[in-house]
Amino acid sequence: MIDRAVMLLIAIINPEYWNTGRMEGRKSSWTHSSIIPSFQGSSLQTTTSSTTKRLFTGTLGLFRTRGGFICSLIVFLLILSGPFAHGTDKNAFDFSLYNFDGKRVTSDTLRGKVVLLTFSYAYCSVRCPLITARLLSLDERMNAPKDVVYLHVSVDPEMDTPERRINYFSLYGIDAVKDNRWMFVSGHGDELIKIWQFYGIDIKKTEEKRVPEGYYMEYTPKIVIINKRGTIAYEADFFFMEEEMAIKMGGII
Protein backbone atom coordinates (compact mmCIF):
# COMPACT_ATOMS: atom_id res chain seq x y z
CA MET A 1 0.00 0.00 0.00
CA ILE A 2 2.78 2.43 0.90
CA ASP A 3 4.61 1.51 -2.29
CA ARG A 4 1.59 2.43 -4.42
CA ALA A 5 1.14 5.76 -2.65
CA VAL A 6 4.82 6.61 -3.15
CA MET A 7 4.52 5.79 -6.84
CA LEU A 8 1.48 8.03 -7.20
CA LEU A 9 3.08 10.92 -5.37
CA ILE A 10 6.24 10.77 -7.46
CA ALA A 11 4.19 10.82 -10.63
CA ILE A 12 2.14 13.81 -9.46
CA ILE A 13 5.20 15.83 -8.47
CA ASN A 14 6.96 15.12 -11.79
CA PRO A 15 5.88 17.89 -14.24
CA GLU A 16 6.29 15.48 -17.16
CA TYR A 17 2.96 13.96 -16.23
CA TRP A 18 1.08 17.26 -16.35
CA ASN A 19 0.96 17.28 -20.15
CA THR A 20 -2.05 15.01 -20.50
CA GLY A 21 -5.57 15.70 -19.20
CA ARG A 22 -9.18 14.84 -19.71
CA MET A 23 -11.36 17.36 -21.48
CA GLU A 24 -15.13 17.30 -21.84
CA GLY A 25 -16.36 14.49 -24.03
CA ARG A 26 -12.87 13.43 -25.12
CA LYS A 27 -10.73 10.48 -24.18
CA SER A 28 -7.26 11.38 -22.93
CA SER A 29 -4.28 9.67 -24.50
CA TRP A 30 -0.86 8.95 -23.11
CA THR A 31 1.89 10.12 -25.44
CA HIS A 32 4.61 8.29 -23.55
CA SER A 33 4.89 5.21 -21.38
CA SER A 34 4.23 5.83 -17.72
CA ILE A 35 7.60 4.91 -16.31
CA ILE A 36 7.32 5.43 -12.57
CA PRO A 37 9.77 4.51 -9.85
CA SER A 38 8.50 1.79 -7.54
CA PHE A 39 9.96 0.25 -4.45
CA GLN A 40 10.35 -3.52 -4.29
CA GLY A 41 12.06 -4.81 -1.20
CA SER A 42 15.02 -2.53 -0.52
CA SER A 43 15.79 -1.65 -4.14
CA LEU A 44 14.39 1.10 -6.34
CA GLN A 45 13.25 -0.18 -9.71
CA THR A 46 11.44 1.30 -12.70
CA THR A 47 8.17 -0.22 -13.81
CA THR A 48 5.14 0.55 -15.95
CA SER A 49 1.97 0.63 -13.87
CA SER A 50 -1.26 0.16 -15.84
CA THR A 51 -3.36 1.03 -12.80
CA THR A 52 -1.43 4.26 -12.28
CA LYS A 53 -1.91 5.15 -15.95
CA ARG A 54 -5.65 4.75 -15.58
CA LEU A 55 -5.67 6.90 -12.49
CA PHE A 56 -3.73 9.80 -14.00
CA THR A 57 -5.71 9.73 -17.24
CA GLY A 58 -8.67 11.08 -15.30
CA THR A 59 -6.90 13.42 -12.88
CA LEU A 60 -4.24 15.39 -14.70
CA GLY A 61 -6.63 18.01 -16.03
CA LEU A 62 -7.40 19.16 -12.48
CA PHE A 63 -3.74 19.01 -11.40
CA ARG A 64 -3.08 22.05 -13.60
CA THR A 65 -4.75 24.25 -10.97
CA ARG A 66 -3.02 24.98 -7.69
CA GLY A 67 -6.07 24.06 -5.64
CA GLY A 68 -6.63 20.86 -7.54
CA PHE A 69 -3.00 19.82 -7.19
CA ILE A 70 -2.93 20.46 -3.44
CA CYS A 71 -6.26 18.70 -2.93
CA SER A 72 -5.10 15.69 -4.89
CA LEU A 73 -1.77 15.57 -3.10
CA ILE A 74 -3.59 15.51 0.24
CA VAL A 75 -5.83 12.71 -1.02
CA PHE A 76 -2.86 10.52 -1.91
CA LEU A 77 -1.12 11.28 1.38
CA LEU A 78 -4.25 10.20 3.22
CA ILE A 79 -3.91 6.76 1.66
CA LEU A 80 -0.95 6.23 3.97
CA SER A 81 -3.03 6.89 7.06
CA GLY A 82 -5.17 3.78 6.59
CA PRO A 83 -8.89 3.27 6.03
CA PHE A 84 -12.01 3.91 7.98
CA ALA A 85 -13.93 0.67 7.61
CA HIS A 86 -16.32 -1.46 9.56
CA GLY A 87 -18.72 -4.30 9.16
CA THR A 88 -22.50 -4.02 9.55
CA ASP A 89 -25.39 -6.43 9.58
CA LYS A 90 -28.22 -4.33 8.14
CA ASN A 91 -29.94 -4.77 4.81
CA ALA A 92 -28.73 -2.76 1.85
CA PHE A 93 -30.94 -0.07 0.37
CA ASP A 94 -33.70 -1.38 -1.90
CA PHE A 95 -33.25 0.65 -5.11
CA SER A 96 -34.29 0.74 -8.76
CA LEU A 97 -32.02 2.69 -11.13
CA TYR A 98 -30.84 2.49 -14.73
CA ASN A 99 -27.46 1.53 -16.14
CA PHE A 100 -25.80 3.40 -19.03
CA ASP A 101 -27.29 0.87 -21.47
CA GLY A 102 -30.83 1.63 -20.30
CA LYS A 103 -31.27 -1.64 -18.43
CA ARG A 104 -32.94 -1.41 -15.04
CA VAL A 105 -30.74 -2.40 -12.11
CA THR A 106 -32.37 -3.23 -8.79
CA SER A 107 -31.44 -4.81 -5.51
CA ASP A 108 -33.25 -7.95 -6.66
CA THR A 109 -31.38 -8.22 -9.98
CA LEU A 110 -28.10 -8.07 -8.07
CA ARG A 111 -29.09 -10.70 -5.52
CA GLY A 112 -26.60 -13.56 -5.61
CA LYS A 113 -23.74 -11.18 -6.48
CA VAL A 114 -21.26 -9.45 -4.23
CA VAL A 115 -21.67 -5.73 -4.92
CA LEU A 116 -19.00 -3.08 -4.37
CA LEU A 117 -21.14 0.04 -4.38
CA THR A 118 -19.57 3.47 -4.68
CA PHE A 119 -20.57 6.96 -5.81
CA SER A 120 -19.23 8.86 -8.78
CA TYR A 121 -19.90 11.24 -11.65
CA ALA A 122 -18.73 11.20 -15.25
CA TYR A 123 -16.74 14.46 -15.19
CA CYS A 124 -14.99 13.68 -11.90
CA SER A 125 -11.27 14.48 -11.94
CA VAL A 126 -9.98 13.55 -8.47
CA ARG A 127 -11.99 11.22 -6.25
CA CYS A 128 -13.55 9.04 -8.94
CA PRO A 129 -10.33 8.27 -10.81
CA LEU A 130 -8.76 7.38 -7.46
CA ILE A 131 -11.45 4.90 -6.52
CA THR A 132 -11.84 3.46 -10.03
CA ALA A 133 -8.09 2.81 -10.25
CA ARG A 134 -8.13 1.22 -6.80
CA LEU A 135 -11.10 -1.00 -7.65
CA LEU A 136 -9.33 -2.09 -10.84
CA SER A 137 -6.27 -2.98 -8.83
CA LEU A 138 -8.40 -4.88 -6.32
CA ASP A 139 -10.16 -6.72 -9.15
CA GLU A 140 -6.81 -7.76 -10.61
CA ARG A 141 -5.63 -8.96 -7.21
CA MET A 142 -8.76 -11.14 -6.92
CA ASN A 143 -8.40 -12.43 -10.51
CA ALA A 144 -11.59 -10.73 -11.77
CA PRO A 145 -14.21 -12.82 -9.94
CA LYS A 146 -17.34 -13.28 -12.05
CA ASP A 147 -19.76 -12.92 -9.15
CA VAL A 148 -18.56 -9.44 -8.13
CA VAL A 149 -20.25 -6.28 -9.45
CA TYR A 150 -18.68 -2.81 -9.29
CA LEU A 151 -21.68 -0.51 -9.02
CA HIS A 152 -21.14 3.24 -9.48
CA VAL A 153 -24.09 5.43 -8.46
CA SER A 154 -24.31 8.90 -9.97
CA VAL A 155 -24.06 12.01 -7.78
CA ASP A 156 -24.58 14.27 -10.82
CA PRO A 157 -27.68 12.97 -12.64
CA GLU A 158 -28.23 16.14 -14.69
CA MET A 159 -24.87 15.77 -16.45
CA ASP A 160 -24.37 11.99 -16.26
CA THR A 161 -25.89 11.02 -19.58
CA PRO A 162 -25.60 7.38 -20.72
CA GLU A 163 -22.90 8.39 -23.21
CA ARG A 164 -20.82 10.14 -20.58
CA ARG A 165 -21.15 7.27 -18.15
CA ILE A 166 -19.93 4.69 -20.65
CA ASN A 167 -17.14 7.06 -21.70
CA TYR A 168 -16.09 7.36 -18.06
CA PHE A 169 -15.30 3.65 -17.91
CA SER A 170 -13.46 3.72 -21.25
CA LEU A 171 -11.11 6.36 -19.87
CA TYR A 172 -9.74 3.74 -17.49
CA GLY A 173 -9.51 0.88 -19.97
CA ILE A 174 -12.76 -0.76 -18.88
CA ASP A 175 -14.99 -2.20 -21.59
CA ALA A 176 -18.18 -2.12 -19.54
CA VAL A 177 -20.23 -3.36 -22.50
CA LYS A 178 -18.34 -6.66 -22.61
CA ASP A 179 -17.57 -6.80 -18.90
CA ASN A 180 -21.01 -6.22 -17.39
CA ARG A 181 -19.61 -6.43 -13.86
CA TRP A 182 -18.94 -2.67 -14.18
CA MET A 183 -22.14 -0.63 -13.89
CA PHE A 184 -22.79 3.12 -13.68
CA VAL A 185 -26.40 3.78 -12.71
CA SER A 186 -28.50 6.91 -12.52
CA GLY A 187 -32.18 7.76 -12.35
CA HIS A 188 -34.75 10.27 -11.20
CA GLY A 189 -33.71 12.73 -8.53
CA ASP A 190 -36.04 11.36 -5.87
CA GLU A 191 -34.70 7.83 -6.24
CA LEU A 192 -31.10 8.99 -6.10
CA ILE A 193 -31.72 11.22 -3.09
CA LYS A 194 -33.06 8.22 -1.18
CA ILE A 195 -29.97 6.10 -1.81
CA TRP A 196 -27.64 9.05 -1.08
CA GLN A 197 -29.37 9.67 2.24
CA PHE A 198 -29.43 5.99 3.20
CA TYR A 199 -25.65 5.70 2.82
CA GLY A 200 -24.89 9.14 4.26
CA ILE A 201 -23.61 10.75 1.07
CA ASP A 202 -23.45 14.54 1.32
CA ILE A 203 -23.15 16.28 -2.06
CA LYS A 204 -22.18 19.83 -2.99
CA LYS A 205 -21.68 21.30 -6.46
CA THR A 206 -19.02 24.02 -6.78
CA GLU A 207 -18.49 26.18 -9.85
CA GLU A 208 -14.84 26.26 -10.93
CA LYS A 209 -13.86 27.92 -14.23
CA ARG A 210 -10.30 26.63 -14.06
CA VAL A 211 -11.33 23.03 -14.69
CA PRO A 212 -12.51 21.93 -18.17
CA GLU A 213 -16.01 21.02 -17.03
CA GLY A 214 -16.54 24.34 -15.22
CA TYR A 215 -17.50 22.71 -11.94
CA TYR A 216 -16.74 19.88 -9.57
CA MET A 217 -18.77 17.85 -7.10
CA GLU A 218 -17.80 17.41 -3.48
CA TYR A 219 -19.29 14.30 -1.91
CA THR A 220 -18.72 11.78 0.85
CA PRO A 221 -16.23 9.13 -0.28
CA LYS A 222 -17.62 5.72 0.55
CA ILE A 223 -17.53 2.11 -0.61
CA VAL A 224 -20.20 -0.33 0.50
CA ILE A 225 -19.74 -4.08 0.11
CA ILE A 226 -23.05 -5.91 -0.13
CA ASN A 227 -23.04 -9.68 0.19
CA LYS A 228 -25.03 -12.13 -1.92
CA ARG A 229 -27.93 -12.03 0.52
CA GLY A 230 -28.30 -8.26 0.16
CA THR A 231 -26.81 -7.44 3.55
CA ILE A 232 -24.17 -4.75 4.08
CA ALA A 233 -21.04 -6.70 4.98
CA TYR A 234 -18.47 -3.93 5.04
CA GLU A 235 -18.13 -0.16 4.60
CA ALA A 236 -14.99 1.83 3.90
CA ASP A 237 -13.78 5.16 2.58
CA PHE A 238 -11.55 5.48 -0.49
CA PHE A 239 -8.38 4.89 1.52
CA PHE A 240 -8.94 1.23 2.25
CA MET A 241 -6.03 -1.17 2.51
CA GLU A 242 -6.15 -3.30 -0.62
CA GLU A 243 -4.84 -6.48 1.01
CA GLU A 244 -7.34 -6.18 3.85
CA MET A 245 -10.17 -5.52 1.41
CA ALA A 246 -9.22 -8.56 -0.70
CA ILE A 247 -9.30 -10.74 2.42
CA LYS A 248 -12.73 -9.37 3.37
CA MET A 249 -13.99 -9.97 -0.14
CA GLY A 250 -12.59 -13.50 -0.16
CA GLY A 251 -14.64 -14.27 2.92
CA ILE A 252 -17.96 -13.40 1.29
CA ILE A 253 -17.56 -14.29 -2.39
VOBA-1610 file (N, C-alpha, C; in pm, whole numbers, padded with zeros to 5 digits, always signed):
BEGIN
Met+00082-00120+00000Met+00000+00000+00000Met+00086+00125+00000Ile+00189+00129+00084Ile+00278+00243+00090Ile+00351+00259-00042Asp+00392+00146-00102Asp+00461+00151-00229Asp+00375+00220-00335Arg+00246+00183-00341Arg+00159+00243-00442Arg+00145+00392-00419Ala+00129+00434-00294Ala+00114+00576-00265Ala+00239+00653-00304Val+00356+00596-00277Val+00482+00661-00315Val+00490+00677-00466Met+00452+00573-00539Met+00452+00579-00684Met+00363+00691-00735Leu+00242+00701-00678Leu+00148+00803-00720Leu+00200+00943-00691Leu+00258+00961-00575Leu+00308+01092-00537Leu+00423+01136-00626Ile+00512+01044-00659Ile+00624+01077-00746Ile+00573+01120-00882Ala+00473+01049-00932Ala+00419+01082-01063Ala+00351+01218-01064Ile+00281+01251-00955Ile+00214+01381-00946Ile+00316+01495-00944Ile+00420+01477-00863Ile+00520+01583-00847Ile+00598+01605-00975Asn+00619+01502-01055Asn+00696+01512-01179Asn+00617+01589-01284Pro+00662+01707-01328Pro+00588+01789-01424Pro+00566+01720-01557Glu+00646+01618-01589Glu+00629+01548-01716Glu+00489+01492-01731Tyr+00426+01460-01619Tyr+00296+01396-01623Tyr+00181+01497-01625Trp+00213+01626-01632Trp+00108+01726-01635Trp+00064+01755-01777Asn+00121+01692-01876Asn+00096+01728-02015Asn-00026+01660-02074Thr-00089+01571-01998Thr-00205+01501-02050Thr-00321+01519-01955Gly-00441+01552-02007Gly-00557+01570-01920Gly-00682+01527-01989Arg-00790+01523-01914Arg-00918+01484-01971Arg-01001+01608-01995Met-01049+01625-02115Met-01136+01736-02148Met-01276+01681-02173Glu-01374+01771-02173Glu-01513+01730-02184Glu-01538+01650-02311Gly-01595+01530-02291Gly-01636+01449-02403Gly-01524+01385-02482Arg-01398+01399-02437Arg-01287+01343-02512Arg-01209+01247-02425Lys-01153+01147-02488Lys-01073+01048-02418Lys-00928+01091-02419Ser-00866+01100-02302Ser-00726+01138-02293Ser-00638+01028-02348Ser-00524+01066-02401Ser-00428+00967-02450Ser-00294+00992-02387Trp-00220+00885-02366Trp-00086+00895-02311Trp+00013+00895-02426Thr+00095+00999-02433Thr+00189+01012-02544Thr+00323+00949-02512His+00337+00898-02392His+00461+00829-02355His+00427+00722-02254Ser+00515+00627-02237Ser+00489+00521-02138Ser+00505+00579-01999Ser+00420+00532-01909Ser+00423+00583-01772Ser+00529+00508-01693Ile+00650+00555-01702Ile+00760+00491-01631Ile+00775+00559-01496Ile+00739+00487-01392Ile+00732+00543-01257Ile+00817+00462-01163Pro+00898+00527-01080Pro+00977+00451-00985Pro+00888+00377-00887Ser+00923+00253-00856Ser+00850+00179-00754Ser+00949+00106-00665Phe+00910+00090-00540Phe+00996+00025-00445Phe+00959-00122-00433Gln+01055-00209-00449Gln+01035-00352-00429Gln+01147-00402-00339Gly+01106-00443-00219Gly+01206-00481-00120Gly+01285-00357-00080Ser+01417-00365-00089Ser+01502-00253-00052Ser+01559-00181-00173Ser+01522-00225-00294Ser+01579-00165-00414Ser+01477-00080-00486Leu+01524+00023-00556Leu+01439+00110-00634Leu+01445+00066-00779Gln+01329+00028-00834Gln+01325-00018-00971Gln+01230+00068-01051Thr+01234+00056-01183Thr+01144+00130-01270Thr+01048+00034-01334Thr+00919+00067-01329Thr+00817-00022-01381Thr+00707+00058-01448Thr+00630-00007-01534Thr+00514+00055-01595Thr+00390+00007-01523Ser+00315+00100-01465Ser+00197+00063-01387Ser+00071+00096-01465Ser-00003-00007-01509Ser-00126+00016-01584Ser-00232+00082-01497Thr-00238+00043-01370Thr-00336+00103-01280Thr-00308+00250-01261Thr-00179+00285-01245Thr-00143+00426-01228Thr-00175+00505-01353Lys-00154+00447-01471Lys-00191+00515-01595Lys-00339+00549-01595Arg-00422+00453-01558Arg-00565+00475-01558Arg-00603+00586-01462Leu-00537+00589-01348Leu-00567+00690-01249Leu-00535+00828-01300Phe-00414+00847-01357Phe-00373+00980-01400Phe-00443+01026-01526Thr-00493+00934-01606Thr-00571+00973-01724Thr-00687+01063-01684Gly-00752+01032-01573Gly-00867+01108-01530Gly-00838+01227-01442Thr-00717+01240-01389Thr-00690+01342-01288Thr-00602+01456-01333Leu-00524+01439-01438Leu-00424+01539-01470Leu-00481+01674-01511Gly-00603+01674-01566Gly-00663+01801-01603Gly-00679+01892-01482Leu-00720+01836-01368Leu-00740+01916-01248Leu-00609+01954-01182Phe-00502+01873-01204Phe-00374+01901-01140Phe-00314+02032-01191Arg-00363+02083-01305Arg-00308+02205-01360Arg-00340+02326-01273Thr-00442+02315-01187Thr-00475+02425-01097Thr-00407+02401-00963Arg-00371+02511-00897Arg-00302+02498-00769Arg-00389+02427-00667Gly-00518+02469-00661Gly-00607+02406-00564Gly-00627+02259-00591Gly-00643+02225-00719Gly-00663+02086-00754Gly-00542+02001-00722Phe-00422+02057-00747Phe-00300+01982-00719Phe-00285+01956-00570Ile-00308+02061-00489Ile-00293+02046-00344Ile-00395+01948-00290Cys-00520+01961-00338Cys-00626+01870-00293Cys-00591+01726-00326Ser-00543+01705-00447Ser-00510+01569-00489Ser-00391+01514-00412Leu-00293+01600-00386Leu-00177+01557-00310Leu-00218+01513-00170Ile-00309+01588-00109Ile-00359+01551+00024Ile-00431+01417+00019Val-00511+01397-00087Val-00583+01271-00102Val-00488+01153-00102Phe-00380+01164-00181Phe-00286+01052-00191Phe-00209+01033-00061Leu-00179+01142+00010Leu-00112+01128+00138Leu-00202+01057+00239Leu-00332+01084+00230Leu-00425+01020+00322Leu-00431+00870+00306Ile-00393+00821+00187Ile-00391+00676+00166Ile-00300+00610+00269Leu-00191+00679+00304Leu-00095+00623+00397Leu-00150+00609+00538Ser-00254+00687+00569Ser-00303+00689+00706Ser-00394+00572+00738Gly-00433+00494+00635Gly-00517+00378+00659Gly-00664+00411+00644Pro-00749+00308+00635Pro-00889+00327+00603Pro-00977+00348+00724Phe-01095+00397+00700Phe-01201+00391+00798Phe-01298+00286+00746Ala-01310+00176+00813Ala-01393+00067+00761Ala-01453-00011+00876His-01570-00064+00854His-01632-00146+00956His-01736-00237+00893Gly-01769-00340+00963Gly-01872-00430+00916Gly-02007-00392+00974Thr-02115-00427+00905Thr-02250-00402+00955Thr-02332-00528+00932Asp-02454-00527+00980Asp-02539-00643+00958Asp-02679-00601+00913Lys-02691-00480+00858Lys-02822-00433+00814Lys-02840-00455+00664Asn-02964-00457+00622Asn-02994-00477+00481Asn-02952-00356+00398Ala-02908-00384+00276Ala-02873-00276+00185Ala-02999-00205+00139Phe-02981-00086+00083Phe-03094-00007+00037Phe-03161-00075-00083Asp-03293-00078-00081Asp-03370-00138-00190Asp-03393-00032-00298Phe-03322-00041-00410Phe-03325+00065-00511Phe-03366+00011-00647Ser-03400+00105-00736Ser-03429+00074-00876Ser-03378+00189-00961Leu-03266+00166-01032Leu-03202+00269-01113Leu-03169+00211-01250Tyr-03109+00292-01336Tyr-03084+00249-01473Tyr-02937+00260-01509Asn-02884+00155-01570Asn-02746+00153-01614Asn-02730+00237-01741Phe-02606+00259-01784Phe-02580+00340-01903Phe-02643+00282-02029Asp-02669+00151-02030Asp-02729+00087-02147Asp-02881+00086-02142Gly-02939+00154-02042Gly-03083+00163-02030Gly-03148+00050-01953Lys-03071-00051-01916Lys-03127-00164-01843Lys-03148-00127-01696Arg-03262-00171-01644Arg-03294-00141-01504Arg-03211-00230-01412Val-03154-00169-01311Val-03074-00240-01211Val-03141-00221-01076Thr-03172-00330-01010Thr-03237-00323-00879Thr-03163-00410-00779Ser-03202-00395-00655Ser-03144-00481-00551Ser-03170-00627-00582Asp-03289-00656-00635Asp-03325-00795-00666Asp-03241-00852-00780Thr-03216-00771-00884Thr-03138-00822-00998Thr-02993-00850-00959Leu-02948-00787-00852Leu-02810-00807-00807Leu-02798-00913-00697Arg-02912-00966-00655Arg-02909-01070-00552Arg-02831-01191-00603Gly-02746-01246-00520Gly-02660-01356-00561Gly-02524-01310-00608Lys-02504-01177-00614Lys-02374-01118-00648Lys-02320-01044-00527Val-02188-01033-00520Val-02126-00945-00423Val-02110-00809-00491Val-02164-00705-00430Val-02167-00573-00492Val-02074-00478-00417Leu-01979-00418-00490Leu-01900-00308-00437Leu-01965-00181-00488Leu-02039-00115-00402Leu-02114+00004-00438Leu-02034+00128-00402Thr-02022+00221-00496Thr-01957+00347-00468Thr-02030+00458-00541Phe-01988+00581-00523Phe-02057+00696-00581Phe-01960+00774-00668Ser-02013+00827-00779Ser-01923+00886-00878Ser-02000+00982-00968Tyr-01927+01050-01056Tyr-01990+01124-01165Tyr-01895+01129-01283Ala-01950+01143-01402Ala-01873+01120-01525Ala-01760+01221-01545Tyr-01776+01343-01499Tyr-01674+01446-01519Tyr-01577+01456-01401Cys-01583+01363-01310Cys-01499+01368-01190Cys-01351+01360-01226Ser-01269+01442-01161Ser-01127+01448-01194Ser-01034+01410-01079Val-01086+01388-00960Val-00998+01355-00847Val-01045+01228-00776Arg-01158+01235-00708Arg-01199+01122-00625Arg-01233+00998-00708Cys-01309+01019-00815Cys-01355+00904-00894Cys-01242+00829-00961Pro-01146+00900-01025Pro-01033+00827-01081Pro-00954+00750-00974Leu-00946+00807-00855Leu-00876+00738-00746Leu-00946+00606-00714Ile-01077+00611-00693Ile-01145+00490-00652Ile-01156+00390-00767Thr-01176+00438-00890Thr-01184+00346-01003Thr-01052+00272-01022Ala-00941+00345-01013Ala-00809+00281-01025Ala-00787+00180-00912Arg-00833+00212-00793Arg-00813+00122-00680Arg-00902-00002-00694Leu-01023+00016-00743Leu-01110-00100-00765Leu-01055-00190-00875Leu-00997-00130-00979Leu-00933-00209-01084Leu-00818-00292-01028Ser-00740-00228-00943Ser-00627-00298-00883Ser-00677-00412-00794Leu-00782-00385-00718Leu-00840-00488-00632Leu-00895-00603-00716Asp-00961-00569-00826Asp-01016-00672-00915Asp-00906-00761-00972Glu-00794-00699-01010Glu-00681-00776-01061Glu-00623-00866-00954Arg-00615-00816-00832Arg-00563-00896-00721Arg-00651-01019-00697Met-00782-01004-00717Met-00876-01114-00692Met-00901-01198-00817Asn-00827-01169-00925Asn-00840-01243-01051Asn-00978-01229-01114Ala-01033-01108-01109Ala-01159-01073-01177Ala-01271-01172-01149Pro-01314-01186-01025Pro-01421-01282-00994Pro-01551-01248-01067Lys-01615-01350-01123Lys-01734-01328-01205Lys-01857-01289-01124Asp-01858-01322-00995Asp-01976-01292-00915Asp-01960-01164-00832Val-01873-01074-00877Val-01856-00944-00813Val-01899-00835-00911Val-01979-00741-00864Val-02025-00628-00945Val-01972-00499-00885Tyr-01918-00412-00972Tyr-01868-00281-00929Tyr-01972-00177-00971Leu-02052-00136-00875Leu-02168-00051-00902Leu-02138+00094-00866His-02131+00180-00968His-02114+00324-00948His-02251+00390-00952Val-02282+00470-00852Val-02409+00543-00846Val-02381+00691-00869Ser-02455+00751-00960Ser-02431+00890-00997Ser-02463+00987-00883Val-02378+01089-00867Val-02406+01201-00778Val-02431+01328-00860Asp-02439+01313-00993Asp-02458+01427-01082Asp-02552+01387-01196Pro-02677+01354-01163Pro-02768+01297-01264Pro-02798+01390-01381Glu-02793+01520-01360Glu-02823+01614-01469Glu-02720+01604-01581Met-02595+01580-01547Met-02487+01577-01645Met-02446+01435-01683Asp-02480+01337-01601Asp-02437+01199-01626Asp-02529+01129-01726Thr-02513+01167-01853Thr-02589+01102-01958Thr-02535+00960-01979Pro-02611+00873-02044Pro-02560+00738-02072Pro-02427+00741-02147Glu-02413+00831-02244Glu-02290+00839-02321Glu-02171+00877-02234Arg-02191+00971-02145Arg-02082+01014-02058Arg-02046+00908-01956Arg-02145+00832-01912Arg-02115+00727-01815Arg-02035+00613-01878Ile-02070+00575-01999Ile-01993+00469-02065Ile-01855+00520-02102Asn-01844+00648-02138Asn-01714+00706-02170Asn-01625+00711-02046Tyr-01686+00733-01931Tyr-01609+00736-01806Tyr-01532+00606-01788Phe-01597+00494-01806Phe-01530+00365-01791Phe-01421+00347-01896Ser-01445+00390-02019Ser-01346+00372-02125Ser-01219+00450-02097Leu-01230+00558-02023Leu-01111+00636-01987Leu-01011+00554-01906Tyr-01060+00453-01836Tyr-00974+00374-01749Tyr-00953+00232-01805Gly-00977+00217-01933Gly-00951+00088-01997Gly-01052-00018-01965Ile-01171+00021-01922Ile-01276-00076-01888Ile-01376-00082-02003Asp-01396-00200-02058Asp-01499-00220-02159Asp-01623-00271-02086Ala-01703-00176-02037Ala-01818-00212-01954Ala-01931-00276-02034Val-01924-00268-02167Val-02023-00336-02250Val-01997-00487-02248Lys-01871-00525-02264Lys-01834-00666-02261Lys-01825-00719-02119Asp-01771-00638-02029Asp-01757-00680-01890Asp-01869-00615-01810Asn-01984-00682-01803Asn-02101-00622-01739Asn-02095-00622-01587Arg-01979-00656-01532Arg-01961-00643-01386Arg-01946-00496-01348Trp-01912-00410-01444Trp-01894-00267-01418Trp-02021-00193-01460Met-02089-00134-01363Met-02214-00063-01389Met-02204+00080-01337Phe-02274+00171-01408Phe-02279+00312-01368Phe-02425+00354-01381Val-02495+00358-01268Val-02640+00378-01271Val-02678+00521-01233Ser-02792+00562-01286Ser-02850+00691-01252Ser-03001+00675-01254Gly-03073+00785-01237Gly-03218+00776-01235Gly-03280+00909-01200His-03405+00906-01159His-03475+01027-01120His-03418+01080-00988Gly-03428+01210-00971Gly-03371+01273-00853Gly-03419+01214-00722Asp-03549+01188-00712Asp-03604+01136-00587Asp-03544+01001-00551Glu-03527+00914-00650Glu-03470+00783-00624Glu-03324+00793-00580Leu-03250+00881-00645Leu-03110+00899-00610Leu-03095+00961-00471Ile-03178+01058-00441Ile-03172+01122-00309Ile-03191+01019-00198Lys-03281+00925-00220Lys-03306+00822-00118Lys-03183+00737-00094Ile-03114+00695-00200Ile-02997+00610-00181Ile-02880+00691-00126Trp-02868+00819-00166Trp-02764+00905-00108Trp-02785+00918+00043Gln-02908+00946+00082Gln-02937+00967+00224Gln-02917+00839+00304Phe-02957+00726+00249Phe-02943+00599+00320Phe-02797+00571+00354Tyr-02707+00599+00260Tyr-02565+00570+00282Tyr-02486+00690+00334Gly-02556+00798+00365Gly-02489+00914+00426Gly-02399+00990+00331Ile-02441+01006+00206Ile-02361+01075+00107Ile-02404+01220+00097Asp-02320+01310+00145Asp-02345+01454+00132Asp-02285+01502+00000Ile-02358+01585-00073Ile-02315+01628-00206Ile-02324+01780-00217Lys-02221+01839-00275Lys-02218+01983-00299Lys-02154+02011-00434Lys-02221+02092-00516Lys-02168+02130-00646Lys-02102+02267-00637Thr-01977+02277-00684Thr-01902+02402-00678Thr-01859+02443-00818Glu-01891+02566-00855Glu-01849+02618-00985Glu-01698+02647-00981Glu-01629+02605-01086Glu-01484+02626-01093Glu-01444+02641-01241Lys-01417+02764-01282Lys-01386+02792-01423Lys-01251+02736-01465Arg-01165+02707-01370Arg-01030+02663-01406Arg-01023+02515-01445Val-01131+02442-01425Val-01133+02303-01469Val-01215+02295-01597Pro-01185+02200-01685Pro-01251+02193-01817Pro-01403+02188-01809Glu-01457+02119-01711Glu-01601+02102-01703Glu-01671+02224-01644Gly-01596+02314-01580Gly-01654+02434-01522Gly-01711+02416-01383Tyr-01699+02297-01328Tyr-01750+02271-01194Tyr-01690+02141-01142Tyr-01707+02118-01013Tyr-01674+01988-00957Tyr-01772+01958-00845Met-01785+01830-00814Met-01877+01785-00710Met-01796+01740-00588Glu-01836+01790-00473Glu-01780+01741-00348Glu-01883+01645-00287Tyr-01836+01527-00249Tyr-01929+01430-00191Tyr-01855+01335-00099Thr-01929+01270-00014Thr-01872+01178+00085Thr-01813+01056+00015Pro-01684+01031+00034Pro-01623+00913-00028Pro-01658+00786+00050Lys-01721+00693-00016Lys-01762+00572+00055Lys-01771+00455-00041Ile-01733+00338+00009Ile-01753+00211-00061Ile-01836+00122+00031Val-01935+00058-00026Val-02020-00033+00050Val-02012-00171-00015Ile-01975-00271+00062Ile-01974-00408+00011Ile-02101-00477+00058Ile-02178-00523-00040Ile-02305-00591-00013Ile-02290-00737-00049Asn-02322-00825+00045Asn-02304-00968+00019Asn-02416-01024-00068Lys-02408-01152-00099Lys-02503-01213-00192Lys-02645-01219-00139Arg-02660-01203-00008Arg-02793-01203+00052Arg-02855-01064+00055Gly-02779-00963+00014Gly-02830-00826+00016Gly-02809-00755+00147Thr-02715-00805+00226Thr-02681-00744+00355Thr-02549-00668+00343Ile-02541-00553+00409Ile-02417-00475+00408Ile-02313-00548+00493Ala-02207-00594+00428Ala-02104-00670+00498Ala-01991-00582+00546Tyr-01969-00470+00478Tyr-01847-00393+00504Tyr-01863-00254+00444Glu-01815-00152+00513Glu-01813-00016+00460Glu-01674+00042+00478Ala-01631+00123+00383Ala-01499+00183+00390Ala-01498+00314+00314Asp-01398+00398+00341Asp-01378+00516+00258Asp-01284+00478+00144Phe-01237+00577+00068Phe-01155+00548-00049Phe-01012+00508-00014Phe-00976+00515+00113Phe-00838+00489+00152Phe-00820+00352+00216Phe-00901+00258+00170Phe-00894+00123+00225Phe-00760+00058+00192Met-00723-00038+00277Met-00603-00117+00251Met-00641-00230+00157Glu-00576-00236+00042Glu-00615-00330-00062Glu-00606-00475-00015Glu-00500-00510+00054Glu-00484-00648+00101Glu-00596-00685+00197Glu-00627-00593+00290Glu-00734-00618+00385Glu-00869-00632+00314Met-00892-00546+00215Met-01017-00552+00141Met-01030-00684+00064Ala-00920-00730+00005Ala-00922-00856-00070Ala-00954-00972+00023Ile-00902-00968+00144Ile-00930-01074+00242Ile-01078-01071+00280Lys-01131-00950+00304Lys-01273-00937+00337Lys-01361-00989+00224Met-01322-00953+00102Met-01399-00997-00014Met-01392-01150-00028Gly-01276-01205-00006Gly-01259-01350-00016Gly-01349-01426+00080Gly-01381-01362+00192Gly-01464-01427+00292Gly-01612-01429+00258Ile-01654-01347+00160Ile-01796-01340+00129Ile-01830-01377-00016Ile-01727-01391-00101Ile-01756-01429-00239Ile-01805-01574-00246
//
